[in-house]
Each structure stands twice: as C-alpha cells, then as structure tokens.
Amino acid sequence: MSGPLEGVKVVEITMFQQGPVAGMRLGDLGADVIKIEAKTGDPGRGFMKIIGAMAGLKGHNYYFEHTNRNKRSLVLDLKTEEGKELFMALIDRADVFLNNMSIGAPIKMGIGPDVLLERNPQLIYAQASGWGRKGPDAKTLSFDYTGIARSGLMMSCGEKGAPPTQILPGIGDEIGGLICAWGITAALYAREKTGRGQVVDTSLMGSMISTLGFIMAAPAMLGQEFPREVRAKAGNPLYNHYRCRDDRWIAIAHLDPDRYWPKLCRAMGIDDLEQDERFNSIEARGKNAEALVAIFDEKFAAKTRDEWFEMLSEEGCIFTPVQTPAEVTSDPQALANNYFIPVEHPDWGPIKMTGFPWDFSDTPAAWRRKAPGFGEHTDEILKEAGYEDEQIASLRESGVVA
C-alpha cells in the first residue's frame, strides 16, 4: 500500500492555494486527485508573473508546482450540457468533491452539495471557503490576506505597540488546506462506519483561529487578550531570543526558569548573578526583566552562535537557532524527518520540495508525480470514465474538453 488514502478518488475544482493545497495533501497521502480546470486554467498557473515575484526554476512556476503535485489535470467546460454530464459521471465514481469557490458559486453552477449528495450519497463534499457557510459574511469573497488579518494573527505577532505585523503570504492558505484535508480524512473515516457521505466545511477564518487556539482562549474564556511582548522587556528573559556576535540569533526556551537559572548562569559565565536578589527568583527576574535582558544582550553579543551552542549544550540548557527560511530547508533535522524531500523532477531535474508534516510507518506519504500540465490527462481520465476515443475526439472538437 503506497499511502493511507490509496484507492480514494478525489475530484477537485480549485484555484490559487487553499483548495489546491488540500488536494495536494490528499494526493501526498495516496489519493487519486483529478483537478478540473476551465479553459482559462487555474490562475495559479501564472500567479508568480501576476505578482511580479520569482519566475521559478528554468521559467517554471514553483507556486503551482508546490500546490498541485500528485494530481492529474482535466480541462472541462462546465457551462455546456455535455461538460456537466461528464462532470457528473466523474462524481458518480468519486469519494470526494473538493472546491474552494465562494459558498454560493457551486450552487449557481448546479453542483452544490444537495445536488451532488443526492446523486452520490456516499460523497464527501468539501468546501474550503473564506468565512464558513453561515453568518452575515458567509458569501463575502476572501483571500489569504483577509483570513490572516481578520483571524487575529497579525495582532498576535510582533511587539507590543507595533502596527499589525506584516505576514509573508500563503500561511493562511497553507493552514486552511491542511485543516480541509484533515476534515476530509475524518469524514472518510466516518463514512466507513455510517456508509454516508456529508458536507465538510472549513474556512480560512476558522483554520487560523484554531491555529491560534491558545492565544484565542484568553479573550474567549477570560475576556482578556494575551499580551504582545517587547523583546527587550520579556517577562521571562530565559524564554527569549538574542543576537550573537556573528549577527545570527539564538532562542533560549526555559519554561521552568528556576530550575534552569543556575545552568544558564554557568553556561554564560555569570555565576555571580545566580544569587543576586534582583534575579534569584521568577518574581525577581520578572520585576527586573529589562535589566536582565540587557545583560543577556551584552553577553550573547560577545560570542558567535556556534560558540553559544557548545556552551549552552554543556550545561543542558534548552535552545535553538532562529533560522531564515533558506536555513530551514537545509536543516538536518528537517531533512531526516522528510519535512523536505529530494525529488527527481522530470522537467527540472533533481530538486528539493517541502515534504510531509506526518510520518506513517506502514503507509508513508510520497511524491508520485509533478504538477500536471494544462489538460495533460484529459484523455486518460475520460477513458477511465468509460468514454471511447471517438467520443473524446467529438468532445474535444466541440470544445467541451481540451
């Protein structure tokens, strides 16, 4: 068995990132994912050009490659009667229908949940939206940025008093895609017990709120917001990050600070401060946090990060590098756990891709195929659905497929 979802058939109509990522993750787990595109194609195919960002490897679009690996592509005109019939034939054989359109769009197209579940009662109908199916803004359009902004993430990052933190794009969509894929797998498991399909609804807003669960629990339960900190005044200086002599940063993380205070003092060569009344207890260090952070800043700035790694390690302290994204892609720990994977790409040659957030001892996730070319698998998919060569040629000539 190549993956835990081997044998599961997914039909998706998705674009840009949240929906495609959900489908990509299902494909990583072994599902057969058919990506249906209109003749205009997924805008993500040209997205890097749209935003004026990096063109990708050898002119290819790394954005689309990341979000659509392990899929097959079918170009289909759903505005035609023949196209609608073909789509329904695929739904008849599908386990999952996945989309990230606005809540009302599939209903207007005649492929809403009521229609598809009546046709295939065992279908998992999954929709990854912006705001969820209910509420006053259910039909409001959204993108990654709106989910990040409204969910509280921008005001949960950065320092106290700072404006909303600029978050690199795609985080909301990536989390939204993961949450949607998770919901789909849970619904597939439920179907094993009940024999029934159902609607799985996830959203950018809900996904980001769940990601911020601990932070959101404070205002929800206590009516008080979890405070944003200022690094120079961190309430627990033993749980903070510091710049080293080589301009690289290190994070120390001691949530049991009284236990680790003597160890840290020895590692940093500040034994004389261990019994200092300003710093010899959690309360004292909290009251004098700014002064202690200033002392730590001066000490850490005196040695390179690698030197501090060695000294902190000898005393059993808890620490880690603050890494750039490029550094993370070469982190031996990330590589050992397949968080990044080597891929022999048929067009680009050997490359490295983001891997998998889970590990299965018996049914591992895998990269099996590159992101599909536009309509690359149209004939293959139609033949699997029972169409003959003559029928396919006729559909292509009439413009129903491409």
TIZA-355800 format. One line per 5 residues: for each residue x, y, z of C-alpha. Coordinates in steps of 0.001 Angstrom, whole numbers. Layout:
BEGIN
X,Y,Z; ...
//
This chain:
BEGIN
0,0,0; 1595,3258,-1146; -328,5627,1118; -3154,5640,3665; -5581,7104,1092
-4700,4794,-1795; -7897,3973,-3687; -9660,7208,-2696; -10796,9194,-5743; -10936,12977,-5449
-12455,15395,-7946; -11433,18973,-7297; -12281,22371,-8720; -9816,24664,-7009; -7653,27679,-7717
-4762,29621,-6209; -3762,27973,-2910; -6128,26936,-91; -8100,24399,-2130; -5149,23180,-4204
-3116,22601,-1030; -5928,20481,421; -5938,18381,-2744; -2157,18202,-2796; -2088,16844,757
-4689,14207,-137; -2516,13291,-3115; 539,13075,-866; -1390,10504,1159; -2047,8373,-1908
-5419,9618,-3198; -6052,9857,-6945; -6752,13584,-7382; -8336,14859,-10604; -8006,18614,-10984
-10746,20029,-13197; -9875,23341,-14838; -11867,25687,-17028; -10376,26736,-20359; -8889,29775,-18651
-6991,27468,-16270; -6185,27832,-12594; -4948,31446,-12158; -2198,29929,-10041; -523,28741,-13240
507,32344,-13909; 423,33679,-10379; 4157,34308,-9985; 4050,36541,-13061; 957,38327,-11762
2609,39374,-8519; 5973,40082,-10147; 7753,37588,-7948; 10284,34880,-8712; 9662,33118,-12013
10730,29739,-10670; 13081,27060,-11895; 14003,27364,-15576; 10991,29576,-16125; 8578,27177,-14433
6149,28262,-11747; 7231,26892,-8374; 3999,28173,-6777; 1806,25972,-8971; 4227,23065,-8725
4063,23121,-4934; 281,23289,-4663; -609,20799,-7401; 1811,17893,-7245; 338,14386,-7194
-2638,15379,-9361; -3980,14829,-12863; -5486,17622,-14975; -8728,17607,-16957; -9849,20702,-18867
-13642,20820,-18937; -16287,23382,-19927; -18935,23028,-17235; -21132,25628,-18944; -22095,23076,-21582
-24602,20271,-21093; -22058,17703,-22232; -19498,19083,-19820; -21955,18897,-16935; -22798,15289,-17835
-19134,14369,-17936; -18568,16008,-14555; -21472,14079,-13048; -20042,10845,-14438; -16847,11574,-12514
-18821,12400,-9363; -20603,9050,-9631; -17236,7335,-9211; -15716,9808,-6726; -15210,9583,-2991
-14549,13300,-2522; -15502,16518,-4272; -13245,19372,-3202; -13589,23054,-4042; -12562,26431,-2686
-15074,28550,-4555; -17245,31066,-2751; -20112,29460,-852; -22732,30314,-3467; -20751,29613,-6642
-21185,25801,-6832; -24913,26190,-6150; -25260,28650,-9053; -23343,26198,-11253; -25763,23412,-10362
-23145,21409,-8486; -23982,22407,-4916; -23959,19898,-2046; -27646,18994,-2286; -27338,18092,-5971
-24131,16082,-5688; -25067,14237,-2489; -28426,13263,-3967; -26582,11802,-6922; -23865,10128,-4838
-24972,9752,-1184; -21538,8441,-189; -19738,11522,-1488; -17670,13726,825; -18477,17259,-336
-15671,19515,919; -15575,23279,581; -12695,25417,1829; -14094,28957,1915; -13086,32270,3427
-15584,32635,6244; -17581,29399,6549; -21092,28523,5365; -23027,30502,7988; -23150,34058,9288
-23518,37515,7739; -20284,37302,5722; -20571,33707,4508; -20809,34812,864; -18175,37543,1098
-15108,36987,-1052; -11725,36470,571; -8074,35670,29; -5219,34520,2215; -4539,38089,3395
-8095,38648,4620; -8018,35416,6627; -4702,36359,8204; -5963,39847,9060; -9391,39030,10471
-8330,35948,12431; -6111,37946,14796; -2776,36586,13536; -1392,39979,12527; -2093,41331,16005
-716,38222,17712; 2742,38630,16180; 5318,41341,16624; 5957,43534,19630; 3552,45402,21880
2543,48746,20460; 3710,47889,16960; 1335,48114,13982; -146,44878,12651; 2696,42562,11688
3312,42006,8001; 2960,38241,7473; 4539,36560,4462; 1824,35407,2034; 345,31933,1925
347,30983,5600; -3432,31194,5904; -3968,29173,2743; -1466,26501,3794; -3122,26068,7195
-6558,26221,5583; -5569,23495,3138; -4237,21259,5897; -7372,21722,8004; -9572,20943,4996
-7611,17776,4179; -7878,16766,7838; -11647,17259,7770; -11937,15176,4609; -9972,12271,6084
-12157,12360,9222; -15295,12314,7053; -13939,9357,5077; -13428,7501,8354; -16977,8373,9473
-18298,7040,6167; -16635,3699,6900; -18913,3426,9933; -22123,5005,8630; -21958,4393,4889
-22993,8015,4329; -21263,10987,2819; -21563,14510,4183; -20598,18155,3728; -17229,19151,5170
-16946,22905,5591; -13699,24620,6503; -12543,28206,6091; -9557,30499,6280; -11022,32219,9319
-11780,29013,11207; -8447,27450,10318; -6457,30433,11527; -8489,30770,14734; -7820,27101,15524
-4118,27629,14820; -4152,30484,17328; -6193,28388,19787; -4057,29029,22875; -3845,32751,22125
-7595,32965,21444; -8509,31047,24593; -7525,34025,26754; -10045,36571,25395; -12663,33851,24856
-12509,32418,28380; -11184,35310,30434; -12195,38373,28471; -8539,39429,28411; -6146,39404,25484
-2852,37574,25703; -376,40482,25738; 2117,41058,22944; 5586,41272,24434; 8569,43517,23791
11754,41511,23382; 13829,43938,25429; 11349,43640,28313; 10418,39954,28069; 8650,38873,31256
10791,35727,31350; 14238,36636,29984; 15094,32919,29981; 12419,32478,27296; 13599,34972,24708
15851,35426,21670; 19215,37165,21460; 21636,38366,18799; 25096,36800,18758; 28414,38258,17642
28065,36871,14096; 24705,38674,13704; 22811,35406,13980; 20085,34893,16565; 19540,32259,19199
16370,31416,21133; 16549,30105,24684; 13404,28457,25985; 13118,27693,29708; 9532,27466,30948
10835,26137,34265; 13195,29073,34802; 14115,28481,38449; 15388,25024,37552; 17470,26306,34640
18654,29606,36093; 21803,28088,37693; 22596,26175,34500; 22241,29295,32377; 24380,31312,34756
27187,28756,34478; 26875,28498,30700; 27008,32279,30269; 29732,32879,32840; 27525,34997,35125
27716,32823,38243; 27849,35951,40367; 24264,36760,39372; 22782,33419,40443; 22046,34630,43997
21649,38296,43092; 18412,39462,44743; 17319,41108,41507; 17343,37796,39630; 17251,34843,42076
13542,34005,41606; 10854,34060,38941; 9258,37073,40579; 12537,38964,40918; 13540,38321,37319
10077,39423,36179; 10365,42723,38052; 13872,43327,36702; 13378,41787,33289; 14586,44768,31296
17870,44887,33208; 18443,41138,32820; 17655,41167,29087; 20203,43973,28699; 22815,41829,30487
21975,38850,28271; 22145,41035,25155; 25665,42124,26037; 26793,38580,26864; 25357,36925,23768
26838,39651,21560; 30315,38675,22755; 30396,35211,21103; 29235,33550,17909; 26111,31460,17825
28070,28234,17375; 30154,29069,20434; 26973,29598,22446; 25565,26299,21173; 28530,24468,22632
28474,26276,25977; 24705,26011,26461; 24748,22359,25464; 27364,21509,28069; 25044,22773,30809
21914,21101,29439; 20130,24323,28557; 17240,24457,26088; 17993,26481,22972; 17723,26555,19205
18791,28761,16313; 16435,31393,14938; 16632,30401,11287; 15895,32007,7952; 13628,30098,5557
16679,29190,3450; 18439,27780,6516; 15396,25686,7406; 15468,23945,4008; 18944,22585,4836
18297,21786,8495; 19441,18166,9044; 16584,17568,11482; 14011,18679,8915; 15647,16566,6213
15836,13466,8416; 12069,13594,9027; 11091,14265,5384; 9879,17783,6115; 11817,18472,2910
12260,15774,315; 14574,15206,-2655; 12666,14894,-5925; 13843,13842,-9362; 11611,16141,-11373
11070,15041,-14977; 11397,18617,-16272; 13649,20332,-13752; 15947,17521,-12693; 16904,16986,-9040
15192,19482,-6731; 14115,19752,-3113; 10454,20249,-2166; 8537,20776,1040; 7663,17336,2327
5121,15982,4781; 4069,17026,8303; 3249,13426,9259; 5074,10103,9155; 3408,6702,8697
5421,3599,9496; 3441,1341,7131; 1747,3599,4547; 4081,6552,4004; 3195,9721,2152
5078,10191,-1107; 5767,12473,-4055; 4491,10474,-7013; 4031,12914,-9878; 4774,16512,-10834
2076,19140,-11050; 107,18413,-14240; 324,20309,-17470; -2842,22057,-18568; -5229,19257,-19612
-2382,16767,-19591; -4556,13836,-18502; -7863,14646,-20208; -7884,11582,-22466; -6643,9265,-19733
-9335,10373,-17271; -12151,10180,-19818; -11186,6657,-20852; -11268,5599,-17200; -14780,7053,-17049
-15848,4833,-19944; -15529,7197,-22916; -14310,5834,-26252; -11731,7513,-28474; -14417,8698,-30898
-16445,10257,-28097; -13372,12021,-26707; -12500,13356,-30154; -16046,14658,-30545; -15968,16338,-27119
-12669,17988,-27954; -13884,19162,-31346; -16960,20742,-29774; -14819,22473,-27137; -16242,20603,-24145
-12767,19328,-23210; -9267,20400,-24098
//
